[in-house]
Amino acid sequence: MSGFEVLLRLALGEQVTQTEALTVLHQDAGNRDGVARMERVARIKAKDQALRDAAAVLGVDSPCAWVLAARLEAAVARFDVRIWPRLCAGMECDLTPSEAALYRAFLTGEKVPRTQRRLYDLLLTR
């Protein structure tokens, strides 16, 4: 069982035995590198899906992908400057559905695309 699977089970409220936790902690370094790569891939997929979820909320009128990427770019910039610092400081914020999706994207710790072109490319890939 990988460290990611242990964390996922814990996040879902499932119990993890001490043996399973210790096995993950004592894995050899070569295996840890593989686990780290798998966890990074999972974070990237989670970030990308969260950005697509935000785009779905922002695109209720079904604009073309380029216009939707522009809206998402503005939402990311606004979130990064106004809301993310408040959340990092522990302040409570009432988040809209698009902001909640952006919050999930930022929480992954992976770099969030900030340009219309990169967001457009993300929206076109699934």
N, C-alpha and C positions, 0 to 999 in steps of 0.2 A: 504494500500500500504506500503510495507517495504522500508527501507532506501536504500536497494540494487536496488529495482525497480525504485526508484526516481533517483538514480545516473545513472542507465542504461538509463533511458529516457533522462536525461540531456546529457549523452555521445553520444546518437544518434541524438542529436540536437532537441529533442522534448521539448515543453514547459511544465513546471510544475507549477501548480497554487500555490498561497501562502497557501491556505488551505491544499493542499496535503503536502507541505513542513512542515507546522506547525504540522500537524497530526503525521508525522514521528518524529519530534523533541520532541513531548510531549507524546510519547508512554510510558506505564508503564515499570518498570524495568524488570519484568518477561518476557514481550514480547520482550524487547531489547535483552535479553539473547538468545531467540530463533532466532531473526533476526541475531545476531552476529554469531550463529552457522551456519545458512543458508549462510551467507556471506563467512564464512571460507570454507565451502564445495564448494562454487562457485570458490573461489580463488584456492583451491587445484585442482579442475577439470580444471581450466584454465592453471595452471602450468603444469599439466600432459599432457594436449593437446599440449601445446607449446613444451614440450620435445619430444613428438611423432612427431610433425611437424619438429623439428630439425633432428630427427632420419631419417625421410623420405627423407630429403635433403641429409644427409650423406650416406644413403643406396641406392643410385641410381643403384648400381651394384648388388642389392639383396643379400647381404651377410646373413649368418645365424644370428639369434638374438644375440648370444653371441659376435660375431665379431662386430655387429652393436653397442652393448652396450659398447664395448671397444672404438670404435670410438667416441661415444657420451661422454664417460667418459673423453677422451682427450680433446674434444671440450669444455666441461663444465669447466675443469681445466684451459684451455687456456683463455676462456672467463672471468672466475672469477679473474684471475691474471692480464690479460693485458687489457681487454676491459671494464669490469664493473667499475673499479676505474675511468677510463676516463669519462665514461658516468655519473657517480655520481658527478664528478667534473664539469660537464656541458660542457665538450669538445665534439665537433662534431666528429663522427666516421662514416666512410663508412662501413656499416655492410653487410656481406654476408647474403644470405637467412637463413642459419643455425644460424648465430649470431643474426639475427633479432628475430628468434624464441626463442633463449636462452634469449635474452633481455626481451621478453614478460614473460618468465618463472620467471626470476629474479624480474621483476616488481611486481609480485603478492605478494611478501613479505613472501611467504611460503618457507620453507626449500627445497632447490633443492638437490636431491640425487647426490652424488659425486663418488660413487663406481660402478664398473662394475656390481656387483651382484644386487644392488638396481635398477640400470637402466635397467638391463635385466628383472627383475621382473616387472618393469613398462611397458616395451615394450610387455610383454606377456599378461598383463591385458588390457582389453579395456572396 
